[in-house]
Amino acid sequence: MDSEKLCAGQCPVARALARAGDTWSMLILRDAGRGLTRYDQFRANLGIAPNILASRLKSLTAAGLLEKRRYSDRPVRHEYVLSDSGRDFLPVLLALGAWGARHFGEGGVAHHVDAATGARVRPVVVDAGTGAPIGSRPLRLVPPGEEGGARRGWLLD
């Protein structure tokens, strides 16, 4: 797959997946959202091979989803924290998790709760303009330069 081609294309889904779409990258972002910051923490929690972890941390940093910060000079050590872009990705992960629990949750799965109230979080993706849940109304993907009323694009029912 040609990531550079996807990053330059018109489709925002392809652009996003080219930067954060692989399983390990999403799990690293999930763990960073849970407060893990250090290489050893990610490695222990995920059971990921060192070369794969190093590669994904480098890619996520280059894509602007993580920021690399030095926390020790001797020996030189870095931590990885979510950038603004990475924090903006967390609702995507929660929505993906809700979808996974709904369709593949046999045997029980973990879930998120509001830290203040303890109430279970039920992620729903909505259109900010209308408040309508995404998937409840037909949508069209409109190419750049065309206005929302255009008839070209893909229909999502």
Secondary structure, 3 states (H helix, E strand, C coil): CCHHHHHHCCCHHHHHHHHHCCHHHHHHHHHHHCCCCEHHHHHHHHCCCHHHHHHHHHHHHHCCCEEEEEEEECCEEEEEEECHHHHHHHHHHHHHHHHHHHHHCCCCCCCCECCCCCCECCCCCECCCCCCECCCCCEECCCCCCCCCCCCCCEEC
